[in-house]
Amino acid sequence: MGANRQPVSRGARSTLLRVSADMKLRAVVRLLTTPRGGKTVVVWRLAKECGRQSRTIYHWLEAYKTLGASGFVRKRSDAGVPHIYSESEFEIVIAASVRLRRHPHIKIRHEWKALNLPGSYETFRFWVRRLQFFGYLEAAPTAVKERVGA
């Protein structure tokens, strides 16, 4: 098993994990230092080593040529924002996390059942704990517009 793949049973295709910017840079440097005429074989090997398709290696090369090493680092614009909750539902989660912090005798599971939000109990508990951990929730819930934990 390669370092970029998770084991899957019954021969199904493995789920790919994120490749680090360092690994992408090393792959591009190997490709750039390969003499003319042997690049296709090197691209196939690199793709197999990284658990990607050969076209992806060429995308990395183009990103490197246009933006340099910073072309490999890609931040999501929605990092730290839950995808399952709408903005109004997330405001309810924020209010619930403040309420649970102020009243520790309330059980999270009871709060989750009472609010009837989409998603699982574990998702709700994750966001409540994450919001409580970063501690800026004592402000009014409508004023909280920044990313959580970013």
C-alpha positions as CSV (number, residue, x, y, z in Angstrom):
1,M,0.0,0.0,0.0
2,G,1.3,3.4,-0.9
3,A,1.5,6.2,1.7
4,N,-1.3,8.1,-0.1
5,R,-4.0,5.3,-0.1
6,Q,-6.3,3.9,2.5
7,P,-6.9,0.2,2.5
8,V,-10.2,-0.9,1.0
9,S,-11.7,-4.4,0.9
10,R,-12.8,-6.4,-2.1
11,G,-10.5,-4.8,-4.6
12,A,-12.4,-1.5,-4.8
13,R,-10.5,1.6,-5.8
14,S,-8.8,3.2,-2.8
15,T,-9.7,6.7,-1.6
16,L,-7.0,9.1,-2.4
17,L,-5.6,11.3,0.4
18,R,-4.1,14.7,0.0
19,V,-0.6,14.9,-1.4
20,S,1.7,17.4,0.4
21,A,3.2,20.4,-1.4
22,D,6.6,18.9,-0.7
23,M,5.8,15.7,-2.5
24,K,4.4,17.7,-5.5
25,L,7.6,19.8,-5.6
26,R,9.8,16.7,-5.5
27,A,7.8,15.1,-8.3
28,V,8.1,18.3,-10.5
29,V,11.8,18.5,-9.8
30,R,12.3,14.9,-10.9
31,L,10.3,15.6,-14.0
32,L,12.2,18.8,-14.8
33,T,15.6,17.1,-14.4
34,T,14.6,14.2,-16.7
35,P,16.2,14.4,-20.1
36,R,14.1,14.9,-23.1
37,G,12.6,11.7,-24.5
38,G,12.1,10.0,-21.1
39,K,9.6,12.2,-19.5
40,T,6.5,10.1,-20.3
41,V,7.9,7.1,-18.5
42,V,8.8,9.3,-15.5
43,V,5.4,10.8,-15.4
44,W,3.8,7.4,-15.4
45,R,6.1,6.3,-12.5
46,L,5.5,9.5,-10.5
47,A,1.7,9.1,-11.0
48,K,1.8,5.6,-9.7
49,E,4.0,6.5,-6.7
50,C,1.7,9.4,-5.8
51,G,-1.5,7.5,-6.4
52,R,-2.6,9.9,-9.1
53,Q,-3.3,10.0,-12.8
54,S,-0.5,11.1,-15.1
55,R,-2.5,14.2,-16.1
56,T,-2.3,15.4,-12.5
57,I,1.5,15.4,-12.7
58,Y,1.3,17.7,-15.7
59,H,-1.1,20.0,-13.8
60,W,1.5,20.2,-11.0
61,L,4.2,21.0,-13.6
62,E,2.0,23.9,-15.0
63,A,1.3,25.2,-11.5
64,Y,5.0,25.2,-10.8
65,K,5.8,27.0,-14.0
66,T,3.2,29.7,-13.5
67,L,3.3,30.3,-9.7
68,G,6.5,28.6,-8.5
69,A,6.4,26.5,-5.4
70,S,3.5,28.5,-4.0
71,G,1.4,27.0,-6.8
72,F,1.1,23.8,-4.9
73,V,-0.4,25.3,-1.7
74,R,-4.1,25.6,-2.1
75,K,-6.3,26.9,0.7
76,R,-10.0,26.3,0.6
77,S,-12.0,29.4,0.8
78,D,-14.5,27.6,3.0
79,A,-12.1,25.9,5.4
80,G,-13.4,25.8,8.9
81,V,-17.0,26.3,7.9
82,P,-19.5,23.4,8.2
83,H,-20.9,22.3,4.9
84,I,-23.9,20.5,6.4
85,Y,-25.4,23.6,8.1
86,S,-26.9,26.6,6.5
87,E,-25.9,30.0,7.9
88,S,-29.1,30.2,10.1
89,E,-28.6,26.6,11.3
90,F,-25.0,27.3,12.2
91,E,-26.2,30.3,14.2
92,I,-28.3,27.9,16.2
93,V,-25.3,25.6,16.7
94,I,-23.3,28.6,18.0
95,A,-26.1,29.5,20.4
96,A,-26.3,25.9,21.6
97,S,-22.6,25.8,22.2
98,V,-22.8,29.0,24.3
99,R,-25.8,27.6,26.2
100,L,-24.1,24.3,26.8
101,R,-21.0,26.1,28.1
102,R,-23.0,28.2,30.5
103,H,-25.2,25.2,31.7
104,P,-22.9,22.2,31.8
105,H,-25.7,20.0,33.3
106,I,-27.5,20.0,29.9
107,K,-26.6,16.9,27.9
108,I,-25.4,17.6,24.3
109,R,-27.4,14.7,23.0
110,H,-30.6,16.2,24.4
111,E,-29.8,19.5,22.9
112,W,-29.2,17.9,19.5
113,K,-32.5,16.1,19.6
114,A,-34.4,19.2,20.7
115,L,-32.9,21.3,17.9
116,N,-33.7,18.8,15.1
117,L,-30.8,19.9,12.9
118,P,-29.5,18.1,9.8
119,G,-26.6,15.7,10.2
120,S,-25.6,13.2,12.9
121,Y,-25.1,13.7,16.6
122,E,-21.4,13.3,16.1
123,T,-21.4,16.2,13.6
124,F,-23.3,18.4,16.0
125,R,-21.0,17.4,18.9
126,F,-17.9,18.1,16.9
127,W,-19.0,21.6,16.0
128,V,-20.2,22.4,19.6
129,R,-16.9,21.3,21.0
130,R,-14.9,23.1,18.3
131,L,-16.8,26.3,18.9
132,Q,-16.3,26.0,22.7
133,F,-12.6,25.2,22.3
134,F,-11.8,28.4,20.3
135,G,-13.6,30.4,23.0
136,Y,-14.7,33.6,21.1
137,L,-18.4,32.6,21.5
138,E,-19.2,34.9,24.4
139,A,-20.0,37.5,21.7
140,A,-23.4,37.7,20.2
141,P,-24.0,34.8,17.8
142,T,-24.9,37.1,14.9
143,A,-21.5,38.8,15.2
144,V,-19.6,35.6,14.7
145,K,-18.8,35.4,11.0
146,E,-15.2,34.3,10.9
147,R,-14.0,30.8,10.3
148,V,-13.9,28.4,13.2
149,G,-10.4,27.1,14.0
150,A,-8.8,28.6,10.9
